[in-house]
Amino acid sequence: MSPKPVTRLIDALSVRTRFGEVMEEAEKENVRFLVSRRGKPKVVILSVEDYLRNIVKQPRLLTSIQLSAEAAGKAGLTEQQIEAEVADYRKQKAEHPGKRARTA
């Protein structure tokens, strides 16, 4: 599990010039950025994992499944592709009872 998020203040100009670094730091170091313009807070930048765990407030299992699917390149599957994945899993399970079917 990621450490507790840390929030850093940053101005909009700095974000524009360092956007790649800010994104990487948000993702890898669990840092939230409070972006200000003319001294007033305007937006927050945070990682998807942080957003799913702390903002959306969905069950941990669902968050874990979504992050695993994203990492495996399965996050954008169509309904037909999902049905095909499920059918393949069930077929493997039927062919080898008692054995765990492989997951892609």
KAHUDA-V173861 format. One record per residue. N is the residue number from 1. RES is the residue in one letter. PHI is phi in degrees with one decimal (NA if undefined). PSI is psi in radians with two decimals (* if undefined). Layout:
BEGIN
[[N	RES	PHI	PSI] [N	RES	PHI	PSI]]
END
This chain:
BEGIN
[[1	M	NA	2.53] [2	S	-70.7	2.62] [3	P	-65.6	2.89] [4	K	-57.5	2.35] [5	P	-61.9	2.52] [6	V	-109.9	2.42] [7	T	-107.0	2.27] [8	R	-118.7	2.45] [9	L	-86.0	2.42] [10	I	-150.9	2.52] [11	D	-88.0	2.75] [12	A	-58.4	-0.68] [13	L	-62.3	-0.75] [14	S	-63.2	-0.68] [15	V	-63.8	-0.75] [16	R	-60.2	-0.72] [17	T	-82.6	-0.34] [18	R	-125.0	0.50] [19	F	-56.3	-0.77] [20	G	-59.8	-0.77] [21	E	-64.7	-0.73] [22	V	-62.5	-0.78] [23	M	-60.5	-0.81] [24	E	-62.8	-0.75] [25	E	-65.2	-0.70] [26	A	-61.9	-0.75] [27	E	-74.6	-0.88] [28	K	-85.3	-0.49] [29	E	-112.8	0.13] [30	N	55.4	0.80] [31	V	-102.3	2.37] [32	R	-101.4	2.46] [33	F	-115.1	2.17] [34	L	-96.1	1.90] [35	V	-93.0	2.26] [36	S	-117.0	2.69] [37	R	-130.7	2.18] [38	R	54.4	0.67] [39	G	81.0	0.01] [40	K	-111.3	2.27] [41	P	-60.0	2.33] [42	K	-121.7	-0.83] [43	V	-143.9	2.89] [44	V	-121.2	2.41] [45	I	-111.8	2.22] [46	L	-147.7	2.85] [47	S	-71.1	2.78] [48	V	-61.8	-0.74] [49	E	-59.2	-0.81] [50	D	-60.4	-0.77] [51	Y	-60.5	-0.85] [52	L	-65.2	-0.71] [53	R	-74.8	-0.65] [54	N	-112.9	-0.40] [55	I	-101.7	-0.87] [56	V	-70.9	-0.53] [57	K	58.8	0.76] [58	Q	-91.6	2.85] [59	P	-57.2	2.54] [60	R	-56.4	-0.66] [61	L	-61.0	-0.79] [62	L	-64.8	-0.72] [63	T	-60.5	-0.79] [64	S	-61.1	-0.76] [65	I	-63.0	-0.78] [66	Q	-63.3	-0.77] [67	L	-67.3	-0.66] [68	S	-65.6	-0.74] [69	A	-62.9	-0.72] [70	E	-62.9	-0.77] [71	A	-65.1	-0.57] [72	A	-87.2	0.01] [73	G	76.2	0.37] [74	K	-107.0	0.10] [75	A	-67.9	-0.44] [76	G	-107.3	0.50] [77	L	-69.6	2.54] [78	T	-79.6	2.95] [79	E	-59.4	-0.70] [80	Q	-64.6	-0.70] [81	Q	-66.4	-0.65] [82	I	-65.1	-0.77] [83	E	-61.1	-0.69] [84	A	-65.0	-0.71] [85	E	-62.0	-0.78] [86	V	-64.6	-0.77] [87	A	-61.9	-0.73] [88	D	-63.3	-0.74] [89	Y	-61.9	-0.82] [90	R	-63.8	-0.67] [91	K	-62.5	-0.82] [92	Q	-61.2	-0.72] [93	K	-63.2	-0.71] [94	A	-69.1	-0.63] [95	E	-72.5	-0.48] [96	H	-132.4	1.25] [97	P	-59.6	2.50] [98	G	82.6	-0.20] [99	K	-102.8	2.54] [100	R	-73.5	2.27] [101	A	-73.7	2.59] [102	R	-72.4	2.60] [103	T	-118.9	2.42] [104	A	-77.6	*]]
END
